[in-house]
Amino acid sequence: MQNNSFLQHLEAKKEKLDEKDKHLYEEKIEKYNKHLDSITKNLYKKLSPTEQERLVIWFMKRWLSIDIISISEKAEYQAKLKEVASQKTEQFILNGKQYHTLDLKKANLTGKLTTYKWNFCVHDFNYRQYEHNKVKHLENSFIIDAGAFVGDTAVLFSQTYINPTIHSFELLDENIELLEKNIKDNNIQNTSIYKTALSDKDGDIVHIKATAIQGATSMFGENTGEAIETITIDKHIKDNNIAKVDFIKMDIEGAERYALAGATNTIKKHKPTLAICIYHLWDDIIKLPELISCLNPSYKLAFNWVELNNGWEAVLFAFE
């Protein structure tokens, strides 16, 4: 570990901490120690210097509970959250439940989005977490939207790509009802919805784990949760006779590693651009870059992180 550049970067940040945070650093870095070489090789060294810095700041926030984000960036972020949350929204009732409808013009988009009253989609729409200046938006792209939620990303992709085809995967019925409404309200063409759990095996039964925040629904529930069948991306592509796959986005609450493993043939054959959430599990920063490197060693990587309060909404991009 003598030439571990990720560790060296972390240690440089550590030297500027107060004694309390230094102690916290030593305590929490311990379980990562044997994985630091892997993080350096499969992730850190593949990023630009600017993104290496961003990765280190995010890692310390998310997994070491140490906040070294600049005061100015935090102030700007909080101001944006306040601005977006203060916008006037239309109230909407669906199946007896109250939601609100956002006007997307303030995020430089067209149309509207009906969603939960706690949700303003600020990271998707205002901070564009699934976009990167190194990632090309190809015309007629085929997109897999894994973790489609209420259709926020379907709306975004329909406006930032020219004539895309979108296959949206979502587990929670309430989310799907809103997803269907938003697709219809925004006249999004060539979009299909699938209530199946993406995994590394076909035909297994998993159970939905509902949470207080509908966006955090996962397939890791107890046996009391709704039973749902798994499918691999490879089988989905084959069954639907998809000729090409251009972009795969995943935000599936810790199931990303399984869904990626189930897309082995798809990734090797089509080499799609990947936008994979990397913040759900403590070892996502280890496992996901390792897996992506194995599936396509020629992939270039980029990193984006936009949610500053908790270290959420960190996305790893892989592209040719």
Backbone bond lengths (Angstrom), bond angles and torsions (degrees), N, CA, C in turn:
res aa  C-N    CA-C-N  psi(-1)  N-CA   C-N-CA  omega(-1)  CA-C   N-CA-C  phi
1 M - - - 1.453 - - 1.530 111.88 -
2 Q 1.334 116.49 12.19 1.457 120.70 -174.90 1.524 112.50 -64.07
3 N 1.338 117.71 -33.76 1.454 121.02 -177.08 1.524 111.33 -109.13
4 N 1.324 116.54 31.18 1.457 120.45 -178.06 1.526 109.88 -79.58
5 S 1.329 115.69 103.99 1.463 119.64 -173.96 1.526 112.42 -71.35
6 F 1.333 117.88 -30.86 1.463 120.02 176.27 1.526 109.98 -63.89
7 L 1.319 116.23 -45.30 1.466 120.60 178.03 1.526 111.00 -63.68
8 Q 1.314 117.35 -42.59 1.465 120.52 179.03 1.532 111.17 -59.69
9 H 1.323 115.97 -40.24 1.464 120.97 178.59 1.533 109.96 -64.95
10 L 1.329 115.90 -43.63 1.462 120.26 177.31 1.527 111.54 -61.79
11 E 1.330 115.55 -44.55 1.466 120.23 -177.89 1.529 111.32 -63.91
12 A 1.326 116.36 -34.82 1.466 119.55 177.14 1.530 110.87 -64.16
13 K 1.323 116.17 -38.36 1.465 120.11 176.25 1.526 110.91 -68.86
14 K 1.311 115.70 -38.37 1.471 120.60 -179.15 1.527 111.39 -58.83
15 E 1.320 116.99 -38.58 1.462 120.74 -176.27 1.528 112.38 -61.36
16 K 1.310 117.01 -21.89 1.466 120.97 -177.90 1.526 112.62 -94.69
17 L 1.336 116.91 0.51 1.457 121.01 -177.99 1.524 111.30 -83.37
18 D 1.334 115.75 159.40 1.460 118.96 171.61 1.531 108.86 -77.45
19 E 1.314 117.06 173.33 1.464 120.95 -173.44 1.524 112.19 -63.90
20 K 1.307 117.31 -36.20 1.463 120.70 179.41 1.524 110.98 -62.56
21 D 1.332 116.45 -47.09 1.463 120.23 -179.67 1.527 111.76 -71.49
22 K 1.318 117.60 -30.86 1.472 119.57 174.91 1.524 110.65 -62.72
23 H 1.297 116.70 -41.39 1.466 120.99 177.77 1.527 110.27 -64.58
24 L 1.332 116.04 -42.44 1.467 120.82 178.23 1.523 110.73 -62.71
25 Y 1.317 116.15 -41.69 1.469 121.73 176.86 1.523 110.41 -56.66
26 E 1.318 117.94 -52.22 1.467 121.89 -177.92 1.524 111.44 -60.30
27 E 1.303 115.75 -37.63 1.465 120.70 -179.03 1.524 111.82 -67.92
28 K 1.335 117.00 -44.18 1.463 120.49 -171.49 1.523 113.52 -89.23
29 I 1.328 118.25 -21.87 1.464 119.91 -179.51 1.518 111.10 -76.01
30 E 1.320 117.14 -16.25 1.467 121.08 -171.95 1.524 112.78 -56.88
31 K 1.336 118.02 -44.28 1.462 118.51 -176.38 1.529 112.54 -73.05
32 Y 1.328 117.07 -10.98 1.463 120.52 177.14 1.528 112.56 -94.01
33 N 1.329 117.78 -12.89 1.465 120.78 -169.59 1.525 113.58 -52.90
34 K 1.322 117.86 -45.15 1.460 119.66 -177.23 1.527 112.85 -76.90
35 H 1.337 116.68 -4.74 1.468 120.66 -178.81 1.530 112.74 -108.62
36 L 1.319 117.76 -1.06 1.462 120.25 -173.04 1.522 112.61 -65.57
37 D 1.328 117.31 -34.51 1.468 119.78 177.01 1.524 110.99 -63.72
38 S 1.333 116.33 -40.82 1.460 120.56 178.40 1.522 111.03 -63.88
39 I 1.329 116.81 -43.61 1.466 120.31 178.93 1.525 110.71 -61.78
40 T 1.324 116.40 -41.74 1.464 120.59 178.52 1.524 111.31 -62.83
41 K 1.317 116.48 -48.74 1.463 121.59 -175.45 1.525 112.58 -68.66
42 N 1.318 117.33 -47.36 1.462 121.25 -170.53 1.519 114.74 -91.89
43 L 1.336 116.98 -11.83 1.456 119.43 -178.22 1.527 112.61 -134.42
44 Y 1.308 117.19 -65.46 1.465 121.64 -169.48 1.524 112.72 -55.09
45 K 1.330 117.94 -49.60 1.467 121.12 -176.26 1.525 113.20 -70.06
46 K 1.320 117.52 -13.79 1.463 120.97 -179.74 1.528 112.17 -91.49
47 L 1.325 116.96 -1.64 1.455 121.16 -179.60 1.525 111.22 -99.88
48 S 1.314 115.95 158.49 1.463 120.90 173.56 1.526 108.77 -69.19
49 P 1.336 118.29 159.62 1.474 120.26 178.03 1.526 113.31 -54.33
50 T 1.322 116.73 -39.80 1.470 119.97 178.69 1.521 111.18 -62.64
51 E 1.327 116.10 -41.74 1.459 119.85 -179.08 1.529 111.70 -76.47
52 Q 1.321 117.83 -27.04 1.465 119.89 172.18 1.526 110.17 -61.70
53 E 1.308 116.17 -44.47 1.465 121.14 177.23 1.532 110.51 -60.92
54 R 1.323 115.49 -43.80 1.469 119.99 -179.83 1.526 111.11 -64.12
55 L 1.320 116.12 -41.27 1.466 120.86 178.67 1.524 111.09 -59.74
56 V 1.313 116.86 -44.69 1.466 121.37 -178.84 1.529 110.69 -64.32
57 I 1.325 117.17 -44.25 1.469 120.58 179.07 1.527 110.03 -62.51
58 W 1.340 116.23 -43.93 1.469 119.98 178.04 1.521 111.53 -63.04
59 F 1.329 117.36 -47.33 1.462 121.53 -178.17 1.527 110.70 -58.05
60 M 1.306 116.70 -42.67 1.459 119.91 -179.94 1.524 111.19 -66.89
61 K 1.307 117.22 -37.42 1.464 120.89 178.17 1.523 111.17 -69.29
62 R 1.329 116.11 -50.59 1.473 120.59 -171.97 1.522 112.69 -74.27
63 W 1.318 117.57 -43.21 1.464 119.81 -168.61 1.524 114.91 -114.28
64 L 1.329 117.65 -14.58 1.460 119.75 175.75 1.527 111.81 -109.78
65 S 1.339 116.29 -4.84 1.478 122.32 179.58 1.521 112.28 59.60
66 I 1.336 115.54 34.97 1.464 121.78 179.59 1.529 108.51 -121.04
67 D 1.310 116.60 122.22 1.461 122.12 -174.96 1.527 110.03 -100.72
68 I 1.339 115.84 110.42 1.468 120.06 175.73 1.533 110.79 -118.84
69 I 1.336 115.94 20.17 1.459 120.52 176.37 1.527 108.42 -66.43
70 S 1.313 116.50 141.25 1.466 119.61 -177.27 1.531 110.86 -64.33
71 I 1.311 115.59 148.89 1.466 121.03 179.52 1.523 110.81 -59.85
72 S 1.325 116.56 -39.91 1.466 120.27 -177.92 1.522 111.46 -66.72
73 E 1.336 117.39 -40.79 1.467 119.26 179.41 1.526 110.76 -66.47
74 K 1.316 116.91 -41.34 1.466 119.79 178.79 1.525 111.29 -63.64
75 A 1.317 116.64 -40.86 1.464 120.22 179.78 1.525 110.94 -64.36
76 E 1.330 116.15 -42.85 1.465 120.70 178.51 1.524 110.89 -63.54
77 Y 1.332 116.24 -40.89 1.463 121.45 179.72 1.530 110.86 -64.40
78 Q 1.319 117.22 -47.21 1.462 120.53 -179.74 1.526 111.23 -63.35
79 A 1.314 116.83 -36.31 1.462 120.66 177.67 1.524 110.88 -64.79
80 K 1.320 116.76 -39.69 1.465 120.69 178.54 1.527 110.57 -66.16
81 L 1.331 117.17 -43.95 1.467 119.99 177.69 1.528 110.83 -58.72
82 K 1.320 116.08 -43.99 1.464 120.77 -179.65 1.521 110.94 -64.98
83 E 1.321 116.30 -42.02 1.468 120.97 179.75 1.525 111.15 -62.09
84 V 1.321 116.47 -47.05 1.464 120.50 -178.10 1.524 110.78 -66.73
85 A 1.331 117.16 -41.26 1.464 120.95 -177.95 1.528 112.64 -70.27
86 S 1.325 117.28 -18.99 1.468 120.58 -178.10 1.525 112.55 -88.15
87 Q 1.321 117.66 -5.65 1.456 119.94 -178.56 1.528 110.83 -66.18
88 K 1.308 115.54 148.56 1.457 120.49 176.87 1.528 109.28 -76.48
89 T 1.318 115.59 134.66 1.461 120.44 -179.91 1.519 109.72 -127.04
90 E 1.323 115.82 154.47 1.460 120.92 175.38 1.525 109.24 -82.53
91 Q 1.306 116.39 137.84 1.462 120.42 176.72 1.529 109.00 -84.32
92 F 1.321 116.18 143.18 1.461 120.50 -176.72 1.525 108.73 -142.55
93 I 1.333 116.18 137.74 1.466 121.52 178.44 1.520 108.86 -115.74
94 L 1.324 116.05 127.74 1.463 122.70 178.58 1.524 107.88 -132.31
95 N 1.321 115.28 121.94 1.471 120.91 -178.73 1.528 111.99 52.57
96 G 1.326 115.21 39.27 1.454 120.56 176.02 1.514 114.99 81.03
97 K 1.328 118.26 1.13 1.463 121.61 -178.84 1.527 110.17 -109.49
98 Q 1.316 115.75 145.25 1.458 121.31 -177.23 1.529 111.89 -92.22
99 Y 1.329 114.71 134.06 1.461 122.71 176.30 1.523 107.87 -133.85
100 H 1.315 117.12 -179.39 1.455 119.28 170.76 1.523 109.54 -135.06
101 T 1.332 114.79 157.61 1.461 121.40 -176.49 1.522 109.38 -114.51
102 L 1.329 115.30 124.19 1.461 122.00 -178.25 1.523 110.83 -90.67
103 D 1.316 116.22 139.16 1.459 122.19 169.92 1.527 107.01 -86.87
104 L 1.327 117.28 119.54 1.462 120.96 -171.59 1.527 113.88 -84.45
105 K 1.316 117.36 -1.75 1.465 119.39 -179.72 1.529 111.81 -61.09
106 K 1.321 116.87 -32.62 1.465 119.77 -178.20 1.524 112.32 -70.79
107 A 1.321 116.12 -12.79 1.464 120.38 175.91 1.529 110.54 -106.62
108 N 1.345 115.88 18.87 1.471 122.26 179.87 1.523 112.06 60.80
109 L 1.337 115.49 36.01 1.452 122.11 174.17 1.521 107.63 -126.09
110 T 1.318 116.60 172.82 1.457 120.56 176.08 1.522 109.38 -111.18
111 G 1.335 115.14 161.96 1.456 119.48 175.89 1.520 113.11 88.71
112 K 1.328 115.15 -157.70 1.462 120.80 -175.47 1.519 109.50 -148.45
113 L 1.323 115.26 164.50 1.458 120.52 179.89 1.522 109.09 -140.84
114 T 1.326 116.14 123.74 1.459 121.50 175.24 1.519 108.83 -93.88
115 T 1.327 115.67 127.93 1.458 119.74 -173.57 1.528 110.23 -151.31
116 Y 1.309 116.08 -178.17 1.461 121.61 178.98 1.525 109.95 -66.74
117 K 1.325 115.43 150.58 1.463 119.22 -173.92 1.524 112.79 -66.76
118 W 1.326 116.94 -20.02 1.469 119.64 177.60 1.528 112.46 -83.52
119 N 1.327 116.94 -9.34 1.465 120.94 -169.30 1.528 111.80 -109.09
120 F 1.341 115.69 131.63 1.465 121.22 176.25 1.530 112.29 -123.37
121 C 1.332 116.98 4.26 1.471 122.14 175.57 1.529 112.68 54.17
122 V 1.316 116.40 33.20 1.461 120.12 -174.70 1.522 112.20 -64.08
123 H 1.322 117.70 -34.01 1.471 119.69 -176.43 1.525 111.64 -77.46
124 D 1.337 116.85 -34.25 1.464 120.23 175.28 1.522 111.38 -71.09
125 F 1.324 115.53 -51.85 1.456 120.99 -168.38 1.529 113.20 -87.83
126 N 1.307 117.66 -47.11 1.462 120.43 -175.55 1.523 113.02 -85.00
127 Y 1.337 116.20 -35.64 1.468 120.08 -178.68 1.528 113.10 -103.96
128 R 1.324 117.27 -6.42 1.471 122.81 174.94 1.537 112.40 48.15
129 Q 1.312 115.69 58.07 1.459 120.05 -175.20 1.524 113.44 -61.84
130 Y 1.342 117.92 -24.67 1.465 120.55 -178.15 1.526 113.02 -97.16
131 E 1.322 116.39 16.92 1.457 120.56 176.89 1.525 109.90 -118.20
132 H 1.318 114.81 149.94 1.466 120.89 176.60 1.514 107.82 -150.52
133 N 1.318 116.65 142.70 1.467 119.19 -175.73 1.527 113.24 -67.02
134 K 1.331 117.71 -12.62 1.462 120.60 176.69 1.527 112.61 -91.55
135 V 1.328 116.51 -7.64 1.464 121.15 -176.15 1.521 109.82 -99.41
136 K 1.326 116.49 122.74 1.456 122.09 -179.28 1.530 110.63 -83.65
137 H 1.333 115.51 140.42 1.457 121.41 174.66 1.531 107.72 -100.75
138 L 1.317 116.13 100.25 1.455 120.96 -175.29 1.528 111.32 -81.41
139 E 1.320 115.95 144.12 1.460 120.56 175.66 1.523 109.61 -67.60
140 N 1.338 115.79 144.75 1.473 122.99 179.96 1.531 112.21 60.45
141 S 1.312 116.60 34.07 1.465 120.44 -179.45 1.526 111.27 -68.55
142 F 1.332 114.98 144.00 1.465 120.83 168.35 1.526 107.19 -97.98
143 I 1.333 115.88 123.65 1.462 122.22 -172.38 1.520 110.71 -120.92
144 I 1.313 116.57 131.56 1.462 121.90 168.57 1.520 107.56 -100.52
145 D 1.325 115.38 119.63 1.464 122.24 179.44 1.526 107.65 -107.20
146 A 1.309 116.45 91.66 1.468 122.25 -176.65 1.520 109.50 -91.41
147 G 1.321 115.61 113.75 1.456 121.61 -171.33 1.512 108.71 90.70
148 A 1.343 115.72 59.63 1.468 121.13 -170.93 1.523 113.24 -76.61
149 F 1.329 117.31 -14.60 1.464 123.03 177.52 1.532 109.43 54.70
150 V 1.331 119.45 -124.39 1.466 121.90 -176.07 1.525 112.05 -99.01
151 G 1.323 117.04 7.65 1.459 120.40 179.61 1.504 114.02 100.40
152 D 1.325 117.31 11.04 1.462 119.47 178.96 1.523 111.53 -60.83
153 T 1.335 116.22 -43.60 1.466 118.37 179.90 1.526 111.60 -74.27
154 A 1.328 117.72 -31.51 1.467 119.62 175.55 1.524 110.13 -62.78
155 V 1.326 116.49 -43.01 1.467 120.60 176.65 1.525 110.33 -62.76
156 L 1.324 116.48 -45.48 1.467 120.67 -179.68 1.523 111.13 -61.12
157 F 1.333 117.02 -49.64 1.467 120.44 -177.34 1.528 111.30 -65.27
158 S 1.331 117.09 -34.23 1.467 119.85 -179.43 1.520 111.66 -65.70
159 Q 1.340 116.85 -21.12 1.461 120.47 -178.70 1.522 113.54 -105.33
160 T 1.309 117.71 -18.06 1.468 120.12 -179.46 1.530 112.22 -103.15
161 Y 1.321 116.82 -8.71 1.463 122.59 171.63 1.523 108.24 -115.95
162 I 1.326 116.73 150.61 1.463 121.25 177.56 1.523 109.01 -92.80
163 N 1.340 115.38 117.23 1.464 122.54 175.64 1.536 112.95 54.47
164 P 1.322 118.30 54.02 1.468 119.14 179.00 1.525 112.00 -80.60
165 T 1.317 115.62 158.94 1.460 122.88 165.83 1.526 106.59 -110.05
166 I 1.333 116.28 126.53 1.464 120.64 -173.44 1.521 110.11 -120.51
167 H 1.321 116.65 126.24 1.460 121.99 170.98 1.525 107.34 -106.89
168 S 1.333 115.10 111.66 1.464 121.95 -174.24 1.523 110.61 -99.96
169 F 1.329 116.41 128.61 1.462 122.23 179.09 1.527 109.05 -112.52
170 E 1.329 115.57 125.78 1.465 120.90 -178.83 1.529 108.89 -150.10
171 L 1.338 116.41 145.74 1.462 121.51 -174.56 1.525 114.18 -100.95
172 L 1.316 118.27 -37.47 1.461 121.90 -170.21 1.526 111.30 -85.78
173 D 1.340 116.66 128.30 1.463 121.34 -176.55 1.527 112.31 -58.88
174 E 1.315 117.26 -41.21 1.465 120.17 -179.41 1.523 110.65 -63.31
175 N 1.320 116.93 -41.44 1.466 120.17 175.43 1.518 110.98 -61.66
176 I 1.336 116.44 -41.86 1.467 120.85 -177.71 1.524 110.98 -64.40
177 E 1.329 117.70 -38.23 1.465 120.46 177.49 1.527 110.75 -60.68
178 L 1.316 116.43 -43.16 1.465 120.20 177.73 1.522 111.42 -70.52
179 L 1.318 116.85 -37.12 1.462 121.87 176.69 1.522 110.40 -59.19
180 E 1.328 116.40 -46.49 1.467 120.52 179.10 1.527 111.04 -62.49
181 K 1.322 116.43 -41.97 1.467 120.12 179.42 1.525 111.25 -63.19
182 N 1.316 116.54 -44.15 1.467 119.63 -176.84 1.520 112.37 -69.79
183 I 1.314 116.86 -33.77 1.465 119.79 174.72 1.526 110.06 -63.94
184 K 1.335 115.70 -44.22 1.465 120.36 179.71 1.523 111.40 -67.14
185 D 1.330 117.19 -47.17 1.468 120.83 -176.53 1.519 112.31 -62.42
186 N 1.323 116.74 -31.32 1.465 120.94 -178.57 1.524 112.91 -99.10
187 N 1.328 115.26 7.51 1.474 121.11 176.64 1.525 111.79 51.00
188 I 1.330 115.59 47.09 1.461 120.75 179.91 1.523 109.14 -82.50
189 Q 1.299 116.08 122.58 1.461 121.80 -177.84 1.530 110.92 -92.73
190 N 1.327 115.04 162.54 1.475 121.77 172.48 1.528 112.54 55.06
191 T 1.330 115.85 43.72 1.461 121.31 178.39 1.520 109.58 -124.73
192 S 1.327 116.38 130.92 1.464 122.14 179.35 1.521 109.07 -123.79
193 I 1.340 116.10 146.24 1.461 121.98 -177.93 1.522 109.56 -113.63
194 Y 1.332 115.99 135.77 1.464 121.76 -178.79 1.524 109.37 -129.61
195 K 1.333 114.94 122.69 1.462 119.86 175.76 1.526 108.31 -96.01
196 T 1.304 115.07 73.50 1.460 122.23 176.00 1.524 108.07 -139.82
197 A 1.327 115.45 154.18 1.463 120.90 -178.25 1.518 109.48 -94.88
198 L 1.306 117.38 120.32 1.459 121.17 178.22 1.523 109.61 -74.86
199 S 1.338 115.68 130.96 1.459 120.07 -176.10 1.521 109.41 -151.95
200 D 1.343 115.35 -169.27 1.465 120.57 179.20 1.519 111.99 -96.48
201 K 1.337 117.03 0.66 1.461 121.72 179.18 1.518 109.75 -136.05
202 D 1.326 115.67 148.44 1.459 121.39 177.63 1.521 110.09 -95.65
203 G 1.335 115.67 139.25 1.451 120.15 170.49 1.509 116.75 82.17
204 D 1.325 118.36 3.72 1.464 119.81 173.02 1.529 109.37 -73.70
205 I 1.318 116.18 159.60 1.458 121.13 176.07 1.526 108.83 -109.84
206 V 1.326 115.79 125.13 1.460 121.68 174.70 1.524 107.46 -120.47
207 H 1.321 116.09 172.11 1.458 120.13 -177.53 1.521 110.04 -125.06
208 I 1.323 114.87 135.36 1.455 120.52 -177.68 1.521 110.03 -69.83
209 K 1.315 115.90 132.30 1.459 122.25 174.54 1.522 108.13 -103.96
210 A 1.341 115.49 104.74 1.458 120.26 178.66 1.522 109.47 -80.13
211 T 1.332 116.42 149.42 1.467 121.89 178.66 1.521 109.28 -133.78
212 A 1.321 115.86 170.65 1.466 120.08 178.63 1.522 111.09 -63.96
213 I 1.332 116.30 -30.65 1.465 121.30 175.86 1.525 107.56 -101.55
214 Q 1.341 116.14 114.55 1.464 120.21 -172.59 1.519 112.96 -61.69
215 G 1.315 117.00 -24.40 1.454 120.44 179.80 1.511 113.63 -72.75
216 A 1.340 117.21 -9.71 1.466 121.07 -178.93 1.521 112.59 -103.19
217 T 1.327 117.07 14.39 1.461 120.95 178.10 1.525 110.03 -59.94
218 S 1.338 116.88 136.42 1.463 120.05 -178.31 1.518 110.80 -134.79
219 M 1.331 115.36 175.17 1.463 121.11 179.18 1.524 111.31 -99.71
220 F 1.315 117.57 19.12 1.458 121.62 -177.04 1.523 111.97 -108.31
221 G 1.353 116.69 36.33 1.449 120.59 -179.28 1.517 113.00 -80.79
222 E 1.328 115.42 169.90 1.463 121.32 174.57 1.523 108.74 -74.81
223 N 1.312 116.22 173.93 1.461 120.88 -178.37 1.522 113.24 -63.45
224 T 1.339 117.07 -14.05 1.460 120.26 178.89 1.526 112.15 -78.37
225 G 1.320 117.87 -17.06 1.459 120.87 179.02 1.520 111.47 -73.93
226 E 1.327 115.85 164.59 1.465 120.43 179.59 1.526 110.55 -59.57
227 A 1.336 115.91 130.84 1.463 121.09 179.38 1.523 109.65 -78.47
228 I 1.328 115.64 138.71 1.457 120.51 -179.59 1.520 109.01 -146.15
229 E 1.312 116.23 147.04 1.463 121.13 -175.30 1.527 110.82 -88.57
230 T 1.330 115.23 146.89 1.464 120.41 177.46 1.524 110.99 -93.32
231 I 1.314 114.67 156.90 1.461 121.29 173.25 1.524 107.62 -147.84
232 T 1.308 116.68 148.50 1.461 120.25 174.06 1.524 109.42 -88.48
233 I 1.315 115.61 153.01 1.462 119.35 174.06 1.522 109.85 -61.04
234 D 1.324 117.22 -38.05 1.471 120.05 179.04 1.521 111.31 -56.60
235 K 1.325 117.84 -45.10 1.466 121.08 -179.64 1.521 110.65 -69.13
236 H 1.332 116.74 -40.20 1.463 120.16 178.95 1.526 110.82 -60.32
237 I 1.311 116.74 -43.97 1.466 120.77 179.49 1.525 110.66 -63.92
238 K 1.321 116.75 -42.88 1.463 121.08 179.63 1.520 111.41 -66.62
239 D 1.329 117.35 -46.82 1.466 121.66 -177.31 1.519 112.26 -63.06
240 N 1.333 116.91 -30.63 1.463 120.80 -177.27 1.526 113.15 -99.78
241 N 1.338 115.88 7.94 1.471 121.27 177.06 1.533 112.49 52.46
242 I 1.324 115.00 45.27 1.466 120.07 179.64 1.526 109.05 -77.81
243 A 1.323 116.37 124.06 1.464 120.35 -174.99 1.520 113.23 -80.35
244 K 1.330 117.19 -28.22 1.460 120.01 -179.60 1.527 108.98 -151.97
245 V 1.312 115.55 151.50 1.466 121.77 176.97 1.524 107.01 -127.98
246 D 1.323 116.50 122.85 1.463 120.64 -172.89 1.524 114.22 -105.44
247 F 1.325 117.15 -32.68 1.466 119.83 -172.30 1.522 109.40 -149.40
248 I 1.327 116.47 130.54 1.464 121.82 175.71 1.520 108.28 -124.38
249 K 1.311 115.89 118.85 1.470 121.99 174.62 1.519 108.21 -108.40
250 M 1.328 116.81 135.85 1.466 121.04 178.76 1.522 110.93 -133.02
251 D 1.323 114.65 125.56 1.467 122.49 168.03 1.522 105.61 -140.70
252 I 1.332 116.68 81.11 1.461 121.50 -169.80 1.529 112.27 -126.88
253 E 1.316 114.85 37.36 1.465 122.44 164.71 1.522 114.61 55.22
254 G 1.311 116.56 46.92 1.459 120.89 175.59 1.508 114.82 96.24
255 A 1.329 117.84 -4.76 1.467 121.34 178.58 1.523 112.07 -92.45
256 E 1.329 117.26 5.36 1.465 120.67 -176.52 1.523 112.09 -57.43
257 R 1.320 117.76 -41.47 1.471 120.54 -177.38 1.523 111.82 -63.30
258 Y 1.324 116.76 -35.29 1.464 120.39 179.89 1.527 110.46 -74.62
259 A 1.322 116.49 -42.38 1.461 119.93 179.01 1.523 111.45 -64.98
260 L 1.331 117.27 -37.92 1.467 120.38 176.91 1.522 111.01 -64.98
261 A 1.328 116.83 -42.99 1.467 119.91 177.96 1.519 110.70 -61.72
262 G 1.325 116.66 -33.73 1.459 120.94 177.59 1.514 113.82 -78.13
263 A 1.323 116.62 -1.44 1.469 121.95 177.23 1.522 111.30 -111.72
264 T 1.326 116.85 20.07 1.467 121.34 -174.75 1.519 112.44 -54.02
265 N 1.319 117.42 -53.14 1.468 120.71 -177.66 1.526 111.48 -66.28
266 T 1.330 115.82 -38.91 1.465 120.71 179.52 1.523 111.19 -61.57
267 I 1.322 116.29 -45.36 1.465 120.51 -178.66 1.522 111.08 -68.56
268 K 1.320 117.07 -41.67 1.464 119.78 179.95 1.527 111.85 -66.75
269 K 1.320 117.19 -35.90 1.468 120.70 -177.33 1.529 112.42 -81.75
270 H 1.334 116.94 -48.60 1.466 120.92 -170.77 1.526 113.60 -97.19
271 K 1.337 116.74 -20.74 1.469 121.47 -178.41 1.532 112.22 50.65
272 P 1.336 116.97 51.31 1.470 119.44 -179.39 1.520 111.54 -67.99
273 T 1.311 116.19 155.53 1.458 120.42 168.60 1.525 108.10 -67.53
274 L 1.322 115.96 137.25 1.461 121.47 179.14 1.525 109.61 -112.77
275 A 1.320 116.33 140.62 1.468 122.82 170.92 1.522 105.79 -131.37
276 I 1.326 116.04 98.06 1.459 122.23 -167.58 1.525 110.14 -116.35
277 C 1.316 117.19 124.63 1.469 120.11 175.53 1.523 109.38 -66.84
278 I 1.311 114.74 134.45 1.467 120.87 -169.08 1.534 111.31 -124.94
279 Y 1.338 117.53 19.27 1.467 120.61 -171.13 1.528 114.66 -114.71
280 H 1.340 118.67 -1.70 1.464 119.18 -172.14 1.527 113.57 -74.96
281 L 1.320 117.67 -46.37 1.463 122.16 -175.68 1.522 110.26 -113.45
282 W 1.320 116.50 150.26 1.467 120.96 -174.28 1.522 112.46 -59.48
283 D 1.341 116.60 -30.78 1.464 119.13 -178.01 1.526 113.50 -101.42
284 D 1.345 117.81 11.84 1.472 119.48 173.26 1.521 110.98 -56.44
285 I 1.314 117.03 -38.22 1.468 121.68 -179.00 1.523 111.42 -65.21
286 I 1.321 117.09 -19.23 1.467 122.48 176.98 1.521 110.08 -95.07
287 K 1.327 116.07 -56.24 1.459 122.20 -169.95 1.528 113.45 -69.44
288 L 1.331 117.28 -43.11 1.465 118.79 -174.03 1.529 112.92 -69.03
289 P 1.337 120.37 -46.88 1.472 118.50 175.35 1.526 112.98 -62.47
290 E 1.332 118.11 -36.93 1.468 120.96 176.65 1.523 110.63 -59.43
291 L 1.327 116.22 -46.94 1.460 121.04 -178.03 1.520 111.13 -65.69
292 I 1.323 116.83 -44.92 1.461 120.53 179.71 1.520 110.73 -62.05
293 S 1.323 117.47 -40.12 1.463 121.76 178.41 1.523 111.47 -63.13
294 C 1.322 116.66 -38.19 1.469 120.50 178.55 1.526 111.44 -69.47
295 L 1.331 116.72 -39.02 1.458 120.58 -176.87 1.522 112.00 -71.13
296 N 1.318 116.55 -36.75 1.467 120.35 178.72 1.526 109.32 -152.20
297 P 1.334 117.41 92.38 1.474 120.88 -177.93 1.528 114.05 -60.49
298 S 1.329 117.35 -18.77 1.469 119.70 -177.38 1.529 113.18 -86.73
299 Y 1.321 117.22 -5.24 1.460 119.04 178.74 1.532 111.44 -59.86
300 K 1.328 115.23 137.56 1.460 121.84 166.31 1.532 107.25 -90.51
301 L 1.331 116.87 155.58 1.458 120.52 -177.53 1.525 111.49 -122.31
302 A 1.320 114.58 152.75 1.463 122.08 172.30 1.525 107.54 -146.01
303 F 1.328 115.50 160.82 1.464 120.54 -173.37 1.519 110.12 -135.72
304 N 1.332 115.50 137.52 1.458 120.96 177.62 1.528 108.95 -136.52
305 W 1.317 115.84 135.90 1.468 120.15 177.87 1.517 108.60 -141.72
306 V 1.356 115.84 128.41 1.464 118.67 -171.75 1.525 114.80 -129.52
307 E 1.333 119.68 -13.28 1.476 121.09 -176.73 1.521 108.49 -99.37
308 L 1.319 116.98 106.71 1.459 120.61 -167.37 1.521 114.54 -88.99
309 N 1.319 118.30 -18.92 1.464 119.57 -174.29 1.524 113.03 -71.99
310 N 1.334 116.63 -37.13 1.464 120.79 -174.38 1.527 114.50 -124.22
311 G 1.319 116.81 -11.53 1.459 119.57 -173.75 1.514 112.84 87.04
312 W 1.338 117.06 16.02 1.462 121.10 176.71 1.535 109.42 -81.35
313 E 1.329 114.89 179.38 1.471 122.87 176.20 1.525 112.18 55.53
314 A 1.324 115.68 47.46 1.470 122.15 172.38 1.523 107.86 -102.39
315 V 1.315 116.67 126.03 1.465 121.71 -172.18 1.526 110.31 -122.81
316 L 1.317 115.05 131.61 1.462 121.94 174.70 1.520 108.84 -101.57
317 F 1.328 116.68 123.71 1.460 122.53 177.21 1.522 109.34 -100.83
318 A 1.323 115.95 139.94 1.463 121.94 173.29 1.523 107.30 -130.71
319 F 1.322 116.98 133.05 1.461 119.94 -173.31 1.521 109.76 -156.94
320 E 1.328 115.12 157.58 1.464 121.49 178.72 1.528 110.31 -80.14
